[in-house]
Amino acid sequence: FFRPSEGKRGIPEAIFIDNVEAMCEKENVEPTAIVVKLQELYNKYQYMQSSIVAQRSSLKTKLPDISSALEVVNHLVDKKSKASEGEPTKYTYQLAENIWAKAEAGVNDNVCLWLGANVMLEYSLEEAVELLTANEKNARETVKNLDEDMAFLRDQITTTEVNIARTHNYGVKQRQKLKEQQEKSGGENETSSFAPAPRTGGAKGAYTWKQESEEVELSVPMPKGAAKSDIKVTILAESIKVAHDGKVLLEGQLAGKCSVSGSTWTMTGS
């Protein structure tokens, strides 16, 4: 469903599934299995997107500080070149919010840069200019690369969403087609009693089930006038429990393990 992509920070490139039927036949898998794999890929893309957004936001916050520090150091270099020997330089600096003050200071060849994490280092003016210029350039290039990665990632997310929708719809059509064929042959859903052990709720024959290679559908009749809010269905890896208004209608162990995240329930005919 994807291939490695060069120059995109290891982001895999999603492949558009043009023919779902052909892929299912080629890989010999059910559409539901393909949807599960596509959903895993989609979740990875979502995680990458959140990581890139956080990194880009951090850099966009730091860039103004780097540019401001570089501007100040360049100003000091300019003042140093124009100042006469022994002549103090006048500065206007921010003392507090909306409060500015004036001061005079002698020419200095060094400057202290705040690196964060309670660390401040002294550099010569030339070293400070070189360091801040490199930091600003790297930050801008990184932001540009992140913007490109974000645009590429959005395309992959869109492609994966389309693949999931197309594969899911194909699976629905296949199930409908199979159901129609069973109805025509007169052998639709030859229901078998689902006998989980132990079973503490529901009379024998009060439920029916049908099974395909990757999916099991269980139908449990509800009391007349039952509302969805009164029904509680608990699906675990190896068991199931259906209750209405506190009364257990069906409870028991499954014949095998099921995917809890891929299981769901709905109410029809109410």
SEKE-727898 format. One line per 8 residues: number of its first residue (from 1); their letters; for each residue x, y, z of N, C-alpha, C, O, CB. Coordinates in steps of 0.1 Angstrom, whole numbers, plus 2048, in hexadecimal, padded with zeros to 3 digits. Glycine has a CB too. Layout:
NUM) A) X:Y:Z:X:Y:Z:X:Y:Z:X:Y:Z:X:Y:Z | ...
***
This chain:
1) FFRPSEGK) 808:7F4:800:800:800:800:809:80D:800:803:818:7FF:7F7:800:80C | 816:80B:801:81E:817:801:82C:812:7FC:82F:807:7FC:81F:81D:80F | 834:81C:7F9:842:81A:7F5:84B:824:7FB:846:830:7FE:844:81A:7E5 | 858:821:7FE:861:82B:804:862:837:7FB:862:836:7EF:86F:825:807 | 863:843:802:864:850:7FA:872:856:7FE:875:858:809:859:859:7FE | 879:859:7F3:887:860:7F5:885:86F:7F7:87D:875:7F1:890:85D:7E9 | 88D:874:801:88D:882:803:881:888:80B:87F:894:80B:88E:889:7F6 | 879:87F:811:86D:884:818:86E:87F:827:864:87B:82C:860:87F:812
9) RGIPEAIF) 87A:87F:82C:87C:87C:83B:876:86E:83E:871:86C:849:875:887:843 | 877:865:834:872:857:837:863:856:837:85F:84B:83B:878:853:844 | 85C:85F:832:84D:85E:831:84A:855:826:84D:858:81B:846:86C:830 | 843:849:829:83F:840:81E:835:846:815:82C:84E:819:83A:833:823 | 836:844:808:82D:849:7FE:821:83F:7FC:823:834:7F8:834:84C:7F1 | 815:844:7FE:809:83B:7FD:807:839:7EE:808:841:7E6:7FD:842:803 | 803:82C:7EB:800:828:7DD:7F0:828:7DC:7E9:821:7E3:806:81A:7DA | 7EC:82F:7D1:7DD:82F:7CF:7D9:821:7CA:7DE:81C:7C0:7D9:83A:7C5
17) IDNVEAMC) 7CF:81B:7D0:7CA:80E:7CC:7BF:810:7C1:7B4:814:7C4:7C3:806:7D8 | 7C3:80E:7B5:7BA:811:7AA:7B0:806:7A8:7A4:809:7A5:7C2:812:79D | 7B4:7F9:7AA:7AB:7EE:7A9:7AB:7E6:7B6:7B4:7DD:7B7:7AF:7E5:79C | 7A1:7E8:7BE:7A1:7E1:7CB:79F:7D2:7C9:7A5:7C9:7D0:796:7E6:7D4 | 796:7CE:7C0:793:7C0:7BD:7A0:7B8:7B9:7A2:7AD:7BE:789:7BE:7B2 | 7A8:7BF:7B0:7B4:7B8:7AB:7BE:7B6:7B7:7C5:7AC:7B7:7BA:7C0:7A0 | 7BF:7C0:7BF:7C8:7C0:7CB:7C4:7B4:7D4:7CD:7AD:7D9:7C9:7CD:7D2 | 7B7:7B3:7D7:7B2:7A9:7E0:7B6:79B:7DA:7B9:792:7E2:7A3:7AA:7E2
25) EKENVEPT) 7B4:799:7CD:7B7:78D:7C7:7C6:78A:7C7:7CA:77F:7C9:7B1:78C:7B8 | 7CE:794:7C4:7DC:793:7C3:7E2:78F:7D1:7EA:786:7D2:7E3:79F:7BE | 7DD:796:7DB:7E3:793:7E9:7DB:788:7F0:7DF:784:7FA:7E2:7A0:7F1 | 7D0:783:7EA:7C8:779:7EF:7C3:77C:7FE:7C5:774:807:7D0:76C:7F0 | 7BE:788:7FF:7B9:78D:80C:7AB:793:80B:7A7:797:800:7C3:797:812 | 7A4:794:816:797:79A:816:798:7A9:817:7A3:7AE:81C:78E:795:822 | 78F:7B1:812:78F:7C0:813:791:7C5:821:798:7CF:823:783:7C6:80D | 78B:7BE:82B:78C:7C3:838:79B:7C2:83D:79F:7CB:845:784:7BA:842
33) AIVVKLQE) 7A2:7B8:839:7B1:7B7:83C:7B8:7C3:836:7C1:7C8:83D:7B7:7AA:838 | 7B5:7C7:82A:7BC:7D2:824:7B8:7DF:82B:7C1:7E8:82D:7B8:7D3:815 | 7AC:7E1:82F:7A8:7ED:836:7AF:7EE:844:7B3:7F9:847:798:7EC:839 | 7B2:7E3:84A:7B9:7E3:857:7C7:7E8:854:7CC:7F1:85C:7BA:7D5:85D | 7CE:7E3:84A:7DC:7E7:847:7DC:7F6:843:7E5:7FE:847:7E1:7DF:83C | 7D2:7FA:83B:7D1:808:837:7CF:811:843:7D4:81C:844:7C6:80B:82D | 7C7:80D:84D:7C4:815:859:7D1:816:861:7D3:821:867:7B9:80E:861 | 7D9:80C:861:7E6:80D:869:7EF:817:862:7F5:81F:869:7ED:7FF:869
41) LYNKYQYM) 7F0:817:855:7F8:821:84D:7F2:82F:850:7FA:838:851:7F8:81D:83E | 7E5:830:850:7DF:83D:852:7E3:843:860:7E5:84E:861:7D0:83C:851 | 7E2:83A:86A:7E6:83E:877:7F5:843:878:7F8:84C:87F:7E4:833:882 | 7FD:83C:871:80C:840:870:80D:84E:86A:815:856:86F:814:836:868 | 805:850:85F:806:85D:859:801:868:863:807:873:863:7FD:85D:84C | 7F7:865:86A:7F1:86F:874:7FC:872:87F:7FD:87E:883:7E4:86A:87A | 803:868:883:80D:86A:88D:819:873:887:81E:87C:88E:813:85D:892 | 81D:870:87B:827:878:875:823:886:873:82B:88F:875:82B:872:867
49) QSSIVAQR) 816:888:870:811:896:86E:812:89E:87B:816:8A9:87B:803:895:869 | 80D:898:886:80E:89E:893:81C:8A2:897:81F:8AC:89D:807:896:89E | 826:899:894:834:89B:897:839:8A7:88F:840:8AF:895:83C:88E:895 | 836:8A7:882:83B:8B2:87A:835:8BF:87E:83C:8CA:87E:838:8AF:86B | 828:8BF:881:822:8CC:885:828:8D1:892:82A:8DD:893:813:8C9:888 | 82B:8C8:89C:832:8CD:8A8:840:8D2:8A6:843:8DC:8AB:832:8C1:8B2 | 847:8CC:89D:855:8D0:89A:855:8DE:893:85D:8E6:896:85C:8C6:892 | 84C:8DF:889:84B:8EC:882:846:8F7:88B:84C:902:88A:841:8EA:876
57) SSLKTKLP) 83D:8F4:894:838:8FF:89D:844:903:8A7:845:90F:8A9:82D:8FA:8A6 | 84C:8FA:8AB:857:8FD:8B4:861:906:8AC:866:910:8B2:85E:8F1:8B9 | 864:903:8A0:86E:90B:898:869:919:895:870:923:895:872:904:88B | 85C:919:892:856:926:88F:856:930:89B:856:93C:899:847:925:88A | 856:92A:8A7:856:932:8B3:865:937:8B5:866:942:8BA:851:92A:8BF | 86F:92E:8B2:87C:932:8B5:882:93C:8AA:88B:943:8AE:885:925:8B5 | 87D:93B:89E:883:944:893:883:952:897:88E:959:895:87B:941:887 | 878:959:89C:879:967:89F:884:96A:8A9:88A:975:8A8:86C:96C:8A4
65) DISSALEV) 886:961:8B3:890:964:8BD:89E:963:8B7:8A7:96B:8BA:88F:959:8C8 | 8A0:95A:8AE:8AD:959:8A8:8B0:965:89F:8BB:96B:89F:8AE:94C:89F | 8A6:969:897:8A7:975:88F:8AA:982:897:8B2:98A:893:89B:977:886 | 8A3:983:8A2:8A4:98E:8AB:8B2:98F:8B1:8B9:99A:8B1:89A:98E:8B6 | 8B7:983:8B5:8C5:983:8BB:8CF:986:8B1:8D9:98D:8B3:8C7:975:8C1 | 8CD:981:8A4:8D7:984:89A:8D7:993:896:8E1:999:894:8D3:97C:88D | 8CB:999:896:8CA:9A7:894:8D1:9B0:89E:8D8:9B9:89B:8BB:9AC:893 | 8D0:9AC:8AB:8D7:9B3:8B6:8E6:9B2:8B4:8ED:9BB:8B6:8D2:9AD:8C3
73) VNHLVDKK) 8EB:9A6:8B1:8F9:9A4:8B0:8FF:9AB:8A4:909:9B1:8A5:8FD:994:8AE | 8F8:9AC:899:8FC:9B4:88D:8FC:9C2:891:905:9CA:88C:8F2:9B1:881 | 8F3:9C7:899:8F3:9D5:89E:8FF:9D8:8A6:905:9E2:8A5:8E6:9D8:8A6 | 903:9CE:8AF:90F:9D0:8B7:91C:9D1:8AE:925:9D9:8B1:910:9C5:8C1 | 91C:9C8:8A4:927:9C9:89B:928:9D6:894:933:9DC:892:926:9BD:890 | 91D:9DB:88F:91C:9E8:888:920:9F3:892:928:9FC:88D:90E:9EA:883 | 91C:9F3:89E:920:9FD:8A8:92F:9FD:8AA:935:A07:8AC:918:9FC:8B5 | 934:9F1:8AB:942:9EF:8AE:94B:9F5:8A3:955:9FC:8A5:946:9E0:8B0
81) SKASEGEP) 947:9F3:896:94E:9F8:88B:94E:A07:88A:957:A0D:884:949:9F2:87E | 943:A0D:88F:941:A1C:88D:946:A24:89A:948:A30:899:933:A1F:88B | 947:A1D:8A5:94B:A24:8B1:95A:A27:8B2:962:A20:8AD:947:A1B:8BE | 95C:A33:8B7:96A:A37:8B9:970:A30:8C5:968:A2C:8CE:96B:A47:8BA | 97D:A30:8C6:983:A29:8D1:980:A30:8DE:982:A3C:8E0:993:A28:8CF | 97B:A28:8E8:977:A2D:8F5:96A:A34:8F6:965:A38:901:982:A36:8FA | 963:A36:8EB:956:A3D:8EA:94B:A33:8EE:94A:A28:8E8:954:A43:8DD | 943:A36:8F8:938:A2D:8FC:92D:A2D:8F1:92B:A37:8EA:932:A31:90A
89) TKYTYQLA) 926:A22:8F1:91B:A21:8E8:90E:A22:8EF:90C:A1C:8FA:91C:A13:8E0 | 904:A29:8EA:8F7:A2B:8F0:8EE:A20:8EB:8ED:A1D:8DF:8F1:A39:8ED | 8E6:A1A:8F4:8DC:A10:8F1:8CF:A13:8F7:8CE:A19:902:8E1:A02:8F6 | 8C4:A0F:8F0:8B7:A0F:8F6:8B2:A01:8F7:8B2:9F9:8ED:8AD:A18:8ED | 8AE:9FC:903:8AB:9EE:905:89E:9EE:90D:89A:9F7:913:8B6:9E7:90D | 897:9E2:90B:88A:9E0:912:88C:9DB:920:892:9D1:923:881:9D6:90A | 887:9E3:92A:889:9E0:938:87E:9D7:93C:880:9CE:944:889:9ED:940 | 872:9DA:938:866:9D2:93B:85B:9D5:930:85E:9DC:927:860:9D5:949
97) ENIWAKAE) 850:9CE:931:846:9D0:927:842:9DF:926:83E:9E5:930:839:9C8:92A | 843:9E5:91A:840:9F3:917:849:9FD:91F:846:A09:91F:831:9F6:91B | 854:9F8:924:85D:A01:92B:86B:9FF:925:871:9F4:925:85E:9FE:93A | 871:A0A:91F:87E:A09:919:888:A13:921:883:A1D:926:87D:A0D:90A | 894:A10:921:89E:A18:928:8AA:A1A:91F:8AC:A13:915:8A3:A11:935 | 8B2:A24:922:8BE:A27:91A:8CB:A24:923:8CA:A26:92F:8BE:A36:915 | 8D5:A20:91C:8E2:A1D:923:8EE:A20:91A:8EC:A20:90E:8E2:A0E:929 | 8F9:A21:921:906:A23:919:90F:A18:91D:910:A14:929:90C:A31:91C
105) AGVNDNVC) 916:A12:913:91F:A07:915:92B:A08:90C:92A:A0D:901:918:9F9:913 | 936:A04:911:942:A04:909:942:9FA:8FE:93A:9F0:8FE:94E:A03:911 | 94A:9FB:8F4:94B:9F1:8E9:951:9E4:8EE:95B:9E4:8F6:954:9F7:8DE | 94A:9D9:8EA:94E:9CC:8EF:950:9C3:8E3:948:9C3:8DA:944:9C7:8FA | 959:9BA:8E4:95B:9B0:8D9:954:9A3:8DB:953:99B:8D2:96A:9AD:8D8 | 94D:9A2:8E7:946:995:8EA:938:998:8ED:934:9A3:8F0:94D:98E:8F5 | 930:98D:8EB:922:98E:8EF:91E:980:8F4:923:976:8F1:919:991:8E2 | 914:980:8FE:90F:974:904:902:970:8FD:8F9:978:8FC:90D:976:913
113) LWLGANVM) 901:964:8F9:8F5:95F:8F3:8EE:955:8FC:8F4:94C:902:8F8:958:8E5 | 8E1:956:8FD:8D9:94D:905:8D5:941:8FD:8CE:942:8F3:8CC:954:90B | 8DA:935:901:8D7:929:8F9:8CC:921:8FF:8C8:917:8F9:8E4:920:8F9 | 8C6:925:90A:8BB:91E:910:8BF:914:91A:8CB:912:91C:8B3:916:905 | 8B6:90E:921:8B9:904:92C:8C3:90A:936:8CC:903:93B:8BF:8F8:926 | 8C1:917:939:8C9:91E:943:8D8:91E:93F:8E1:91E:947:8C8:918:951 | 8DB:91F:932:8E8:91F:92D:8EA:92C:925:8E3:92F:91B:8EB:913:924 | 8F5:934:928:8F9:93F:920:908:93F:91E:910:93D:927:8F5:94D:928
121) LEYSLEEA) 90C:941:911:91A:940:90D:91F:94D:907:917:954:901:91C:934:904 | 92B:950:909:931:95C:904:938:959:8F7:940:94F:8F6:93B:962:90E | 935:961:8ED:93B:960:8DF:941:96D:8DB:93D:978:8E0:931:95B:8D5 | 94B:96C:8D2:94F:979:8CC:944:97D:8C2:93C:975:8BE:95D:977:8C4 | 944:98A:8BF:939:98F:8B6:939:987:8A9:92E:984:8A3:93B:99E:8B3 | 945:984:8A3:945:97D:896:940:96F:898:939:96A:88F:954:97C:891 | 944:968:8A3:93F:95A:8A5:92F:95A:8A7:929:951:8A3:945:954:8B1 | 92A:964:8AE:91C:965:8B1:914:967:8A4:90A:961:8A2:919:971:8BB
129) VELLTANE) 91A:970:89B:913:972:88E:913:965:886:909:962:880:91A:97D:886 | 91E:95E:886:91F:952:87E:915:947:883:90F:941:87C:92D:94D:87E | 915:946:891:90C:93C:897:8FD:93F:894:8F6:936:890:90F:93B:8A6 | 8F9:94C:897:8EB:94F:895:8E7:94F:887:8DC:94B:884:8E9:95D:89B | 8F0:953:87E:8ED:952:86F:8EA:943:86B:8E1:940:864:8F8:958:867 | 8F3:93A:870:8F1:92C:86C:8E5:927:872:8DD:91F:86C:8FE:924:871 | 8E2:92A:87F:8D6:925:886:8C9:92A:87E:8C0:923:87C:8D5:92A:894 | 8C9:937:87A:8BD:93C:873:8BB:935:866:8B0:932:862:8BF:94C:871
137) KNARETVK) 8C6:933:85F:8C6:92D:851:8C1:91F:853:8B8:91A:84B:8D4:92D:84B | 8C6:917:85D:8C2:909:85F:8B3:909:863:8AC:900:85E:8CA:903:869 | 8AF:912:86B:8A1:912:870:897:914:864:88D:90E:863:89F:91C:87B | 89B:91E:85C:892:921:850:892:915:846:887:912:841:897:92E:849 | 89D:90F:844:89D:904:83B:895:8F8:840:88E:8F1:839:8AC:8FF:838 | 896:8F6:84E:88F:8EB:854:880:8EE:853:878:8E5:850:893:8EA:862 | 87C:8FA:855:86D:8FE:854:868:8FB:846:85D:8F6:844:86B:90C:858 | 871:8FF:83C:86D:8FD:82E:86B:8EE:82B:862:8EA:824:877:903:825
145) NLDEDMAF) 875:8E6:830:874:8D7:82E:868:8D1:835:861:8C9:82F:881:8D1:833 | 865:8D6:841:859:8D1:848:84C:8D5:840:843:8CD:840:858:8D7:856 | 84C:8E1:83A:840:8E5:833:83E:8DB:827:833:8D7:823:841:8F3:82E | 849:8D8:820:848:8CF:815:844:8C1:819:83C:8BA:813:856:8CE:80E | 84A:8BC:825:846:8AF:82A:837:8AF:82E:830:8A5:82C:84E:8AC:836 | 832:8BA:833:824:8BB:837:81B:8BA:82B:811:8B3:82B:821:8C8:83F | 81F:8C1:820:817:8C0:814:817:8B2:80E:80C:8AD:80A:81C:8CA:80A | 823:8AC:80E:824:89E:809:81B:894:812:815:88B:80D:832:899:809
153) LRDQITTT) 81C:896:81F:815:88E:828:806:88F:827:7FE:885:828:819:891:837 | 801:89B:824:7F3:89D:822:7EE:896:816:7E3:890:816:7EF:8AC:821 | 7F6:895:80C:7F2:88E:800:7F1:87F:803:7E8:878:7FE:7FD:890:7F4 | 7FB:87A:80B:7FB:86B:80E:7EE:868:817:7E9:85D:816:808:867:816 | 7EB:871:820:7DF:86F:829:7D3:86E:820:7CA:866:822:7DE:87A:833 | 7D1:877:816:7C6:878:80E:7C5:86B:805:7BA:865:804:7C6:884:804 | 7D0:867:800:7D1:85A:7F8:7CC:84E:800:7C5:846:7FC:7DF:858:7F2 | 7D1:84E:80D:7CE:842:815:7BF:843:819:7B9:838:81A:7D7:843:822
161) EVNIARTH) 7BA:84E:81C:7AB:84F:81F:7A3:84A:813:799:843:815:7A8:85E:822 | 7A7:84E:807:7A0:849:7FB:7A1:83A:7FA:797:833:7F7:7A5:850:7EE | 7AD:835:7FC:7AF:826:7FC:7A6:81F:806:7A0:815:803:7BD:823:7FE | 7A5:824:812:79D:81E:81C:78E:81E:818:787:814:819:79F:825:82A | 78A:82A:813:77B:82B:80F:778:821:803:76E:81A:804:778:839:80B | 781:821:7F9:77F:818:7EE:77F:809:7F2:777:801:7ED:78A:81A:7E3 | 788:805:7FA:789:7F7:7FE:77D:7F3:807:778:7E9:805:796:7F5:806 | 779:7FC:810:76E:7F9:818:761:7F8:810:759:7EF:812:76C:805:823
169) NYGVKQRQ) 75F:801:806:753:800:7FE:753:7F3:7F6:749:7ED:7F3:753:80C:7F5 | 75F:7EF:7F1:760:7E3:7E9:75C:7D7:7F2:755:7CE:7EE:76E:7E1:7E4 | 761:7D7:7FF:75D:7CC:808:74E:7CC:80A:749:7C1:80B:764:7CE:815 | 748:7D7:80C:739:7D8:80E:732:7D2:802:729:7CA:803:734:7E6:810 | 736:7D6:7F6:730:7D0:7E9:732:7C1:7E8:729:7BA:7E4:736:7D7:7DD | 73E:7BD:7EC:740:7AE:7EB:737:7A6:7F5:732:79C:7F1:74F:7AB:7EF | 735:7AC:801:72C:7A5:80A:71E:7A5:805:716:79C:807:72D:7AC:818 | 71A:7B1:7FF:70C:7B1:7FA:70A:7A8:7EE:700:7A1:7ED:709:7C0:7F5
177) KLKEQQEK) 714:7A6:7E6:714:79D:7DB:713:78F:7E0:70B:787:7DA:720:79F:7D2 | 71B:78C:7EA:71B:77E:7EF:70D:77B:7F5:708:770:7F4:726:77C:7FA | 707:785:7FC:6FA:783:802:6EF:780:7F8:6E7:778:7F9:6F6:78F:80B | 6F0:788:7ED:6E6:786:7E2:6E8:778:7DC:6DE:772:7D8:6E8:791:7D7 | 6F4:774:7DA:6F7:766:7D4:6F1:75B:7DE:6EC:752:7D9:705:764:7D2 | 6F2:75D:7EB:6ED:753:7F4:6DE:753:7F4:6D8:748:7F5:6F2:757:802 | 6D8:75F:7F2:6C9:760:7F2:6C4:758:7E5:6BA:751:7E6:6C5:76E:7F2 | 6CB:75A:7DA:6C7:754:7CE:6C8:745:7CE:6C0:73D:7C9:6CE:759:7C2
185) SGGENETS) 6D3:740:7D5:6D5:732:7D6:6CD:72B:7E0:6CD:71F:7E2:6E4:72F:7D8 | 6C6:733:7E8:6BD:72E:7F3:6C5:72A:7FF:6BF:723:808:6B6:723:7ED | 6D1:72D:7FF:6D9:728:80B:6DE:734:813:6E9:733:819:6E5:720:807 | 6D7:73F:813:6DB:74B:81A:6DC:748:829:6D3:744:830:6D2:756:817 | 6E8:74B:82E:6EA:74B:83C:6E4:73E:843:6DB:740:84B:6E5:757:843 | 6E9:733:83F:6E4:727:847:6E9:728:855:6F4:725:859:6E9:71A:840 | 6E0:72E:85D:6E4:732:86A:6E7:726:873:6DF:71C:873:6D9:73A:871 | 6F1:727:87B:6F4:71D:885:6F3:723:892:6F5:72F:894:703:717:882
193) SFAPAPRT) 6F0:71B:89C:6EF:720:8A9:6FD:724:8AE:706:71C:8AD:6E8:716:8B3 | 6FE:72F:8B3:70B:734:8B8:70C:730:8C7:705:736:8CF:70D:744:8B6 | 714:726:8CA:713:721:8D8:720:724:8DF:728:71B:8E1:711:712:8D7 | 722:730:8E4:72E:733:8EC:72D:72C:8F9:722:72A:8FE:72F:743:8ED | 739:72A:8FF:739:723:90B:742:72A:915:74E:72C:912:73D:714:90A | 73D:72E:921:72F:72C:925:726:736:920:72B:741:91D:72E:72B:934 | 719:734:91F:70F:73D:91A:705:73F:925:6FE:736:929:709:739:90D | 704:74C:92A:6FB:74E:936:6EF:756:932:6E6:758:93A:703:755:941
201) GGAKGAYT) 6EF:75C:926:6E3:764:922:6DE:760:914:6E6:75C:90C:6E7:773:922 | 6D1:761:912:6CC:75E:905:6C7:750:904:6CF:747:906:6D5:762:8FA | 6BB:74E:8FF:6B7:740:8FD:6BD:73B:8F0:6C1:742:8E7:6A7:740:8FC | 6BD:72E:8EF:6C3:728:8E3:6BB:72C:8D7:6AE:72B:8D7:6C3:718:8E5 | 6C2:730:8CC:6BB:734:8C0:6B7:742:8C0:6B1:747:8B7:6AF:72B:8BE | 6BB:74A:8CB:6B7:758:8CC:6C1:761:8C5:6C0:76D:8C6:6B6:75C:8DA | 6CB:75B:8BE:6D4:763:8B6:6D9:75B:8AA:6D8:74E:8AA:6E0:767:8BF | 6DE:761:8A0:6E3:75B:894:6F0:761:891:6F4:76C:896:6D9:75C:888
209) WKQESEEV) 6F8:75A:889:705:75F:885:709:75A:877:705:74F:873:710:75B:88F | 711:762:871:717:75D:864:726:762:864:72A:76B:86A:70F:764:858 | 72E:75A:85C:73C:75C:85D:742:75C:84F:73E:753:847:743:752:866 | 74B:766:84C:753:766:840:761:763:844:764:761:850:752:773:838 | 76B:764:83B:778:760:83E:77F:769:849:787:765:850:781:760:832 | 77A:776:848:781:780:851:776:787:85A:77A:790:862:788:78B:849 | 76A:783:85A:760:78B:861:755:781:866:750:778:85F:75A:796:858 | 750:784:872:745:77D:878:73A:787:87C:73D:791:882:749:775:885
217) ELSVPMPK) 72D:784:878:722:78D:87B:718:786:884:713:77B:880:71B:792:86E | 716:78B:890:70D:785:899:700:78E:89B:701:79A:89D:714:784:8A7 | 6F5:788:89A:6E8:78F:89B:6E1:78B:8A8:6DE:77F:8AA:6DF:78D:88F | 6DD:794:8B0:6D6:791:8BD:6C9:799:8BD:6CA:7A5:8BD:6DF:794:8C9 | 6BD:793:8BE:6B0:79A:8BE:6AF:7A2:8CB:6B4:79D:8D6:6A5:790:8BD | 6AA:7AE:8CA:6A8:7B6:8D6:699:7B6:8DA:690:7B4:8D2:6AD:7C5:8D3 | 696:7B9:8E7:688:7BA:8EB:681:7C5:8E4:687:7CF:8DF:687:7BC:8FA | 674:7C4:8E2:66C:7CE:8DC:66D:7DC:8E3:66C:7DD:8EF:65D:7CA:8DB
225) GAAKSDIK) 66F:7E6:8DA:671:7F3:8E0:67E:7F6:8E6:680:801:8EC:666:7F5:8EA | 688:7EE:8E3:696:7F0:8E9:69C:7FC:8E2:69B:7FE:8D6:69E:7E3:8E7 | 6A3:804:8EA:6AA:810:8E6:6B9:80D:8E6:6BE:805:8EE:6A7:81D:8EE | 6C0:813:8DD:6CF:811:8DC:6D6:815:8E8:6E0:80F:8EC:6D4:818:8D0 | 6D1:81F:8EF:6D7:824:8FB:6D6:81A:907:6DD:81A:910:6D1:831:900 | 6CC:810:905:6CA:806:910:6D3:7F9:90E:6D3:7F0:916:6BB:802:911 | 6DA:7F9:902:6E1:7ED:8FE:6F0:7EF:901:6F6:7FA:8FE:6DF:7EA:8EF | 6F6:7E5:907:704:7E5:909:70B:7D9:903:707:7CE:907:707:7E6:919
233) VTILAESI) 714:7DB:8FA:71B:7D0:8F4:72A:7D1:8F8:731:7DB:8F5:719:7D0:8E4 | 72F:7C6:8FD:73D:7C5:901:744:7BB:8F9:741:7AF:8FA:73F:7C2:911 | 74D:7BF:8F0:755:7B6:8E8:763:7B6:8EC:76A:7C0:8EC:754:7BB:8D9 | 768:7AA:8F0:775:7A8:8F4:77C:79E:8EA:775:799:8E1:776:7A2:903 | 789:79C:8EC:790:794:8E2:78B:786:8E1:78B:780:8D6:79F:793:8E6 | 786:780:8EC:781:772:8EC:773:770:8F1:76F:765:8F3:78B:76A:8F4 | 76C:77B:8F3:75E:77A:8F9:755:785:8F4:75A:790:8F0:75F:779:908 | 748:784:8F6:73F:78E:8F3:733:78E:8FD:730:783:902:739:78C:8E4
241) KVAHDGKV) 72E:79A:8FF:723:79B:909:719:7A5:904:71D:7B0:900:728:79E:917 | 70C:7A2:903:702:7AB:8FE:6F7:7AC:909:6F2:7A2:90E:6FB:7A6:8F1 | 6F4:7B8:90E:6EB:7BA:918:6E1:7C5:914:6E4:7CF:90D:6F2:7BE:926 | 6D4:7C4:919:6CA:7CE:917:6C4:7D2:924:6BE:7CA:92C:6BF:7C9:90D | 6C6:7DF:927:6C0:7E4:934:6C5:7DC:940:6BD:7DA:949:6B1:7E5:933 | 6D2:7D8:940:6D7:7D1:94B:6D5:7C2:94A:6DB:7BB:952:6D1:7D6:958 | 6CD:7BD:941:6CA:7AF:940:6D3:7A9:935:6D3:7AE:92A:6BB:7AC:93D | 6DB:79E:938:6E4:798:92F:6DC:790:925:6D4:787:929:6EE:790:936
249) LLEGQLAG) 6DD:793:918:6D6:78B:90D:6DF:781:908:6DB:776:903:6D1:794:903 | 6EC:783:907:6F6:77A:902:704:77C:908:708:788:909:6F7:77B:8F2 | 70A:772:90C:717:773:912:71F:766:910:719:75B:912:717:777:921 | 72B:766:90C:733:75A:90A:740:75C:903:744:767:8FF:72B:750:902 | 747:751:902:755:751:8FC:754:74F:8ED:74B:748:8E8:75D:746:903 | 75C:756:8E6:75D:754:8D7:766:748:8D4:76E:743:8DC:763:760:8D1 | 764:743:8C8:76B:737:8C4:77A:73A:8C1:782:731:8C2:765:731:8B7 | 77D:747:8BF:78A:74B:8BC:78C:75A:8C0:782:760:8C4:78F:749:8AE
257) KCSVSGST) 798:75F:8BF:79A:76D:8C2:795:776:8B7:796:773:8AB:7A9:770:8C5 | 790:782:8BB:78B:78C:8B1:793:799:8B3:799:79B:8BD:77C:78E:8B2 | 792:7A1:8A9:799:7AF:8AA:78F:7B8:8B1:785:7BC:8AB:79D:7B4:89C | 792:7BC:8BD:789:7C5:8C4:788:7D3:8BD:77D:7D8:8BC:78E:7C7:8D3 | 793:7D8:8B9:793:7E5:8B2:78B:7E5:8A5:786:7EF:8A0:7A1:7EA:8B1 | 78B:7D9:89F:784:7D8:892:776:7D3:893:770:7D0:889:78C:7CF:889 | 771:7D2:89F:763:7CD:8A2:75A:7D8:8A5:75F:7E2:8AB:763:7C2:8AD | 74E:7D7:8A2:744:7E1:8A5:736:7DB:8A6:734:7D0:8A2:744:7ED:89B
265) WTMTGS) 72C:7E3:8AA:71E:7DE:8AA:715:7E9:8A6:718:7F5:8A8:71B:7D9:8B8 | 709:7E6:8A2:6FF:7EF:89E:6F2:7EA:8A0:6F0:7DD:8A2:701:7F4:88F | 6E7:7F2:8A0:6DA:7EE:8A3:6D1:7F1:896:6D2:7FD:892:6D4:7F4:8B0 | 6CA:7E8:891:6C2:7EA:885:6B3:7E6:888:6B1:7DE:891:6C7:7E2:87A | 6AA:7EB:880:69C:7E8:881:695:7ED:88D:68A:7E8:891:69B:7D9:881 | 69B:7F7:894:695:7FC:8A0:68A:807:89D:684:80C:8A5:69F:802:8AA
***
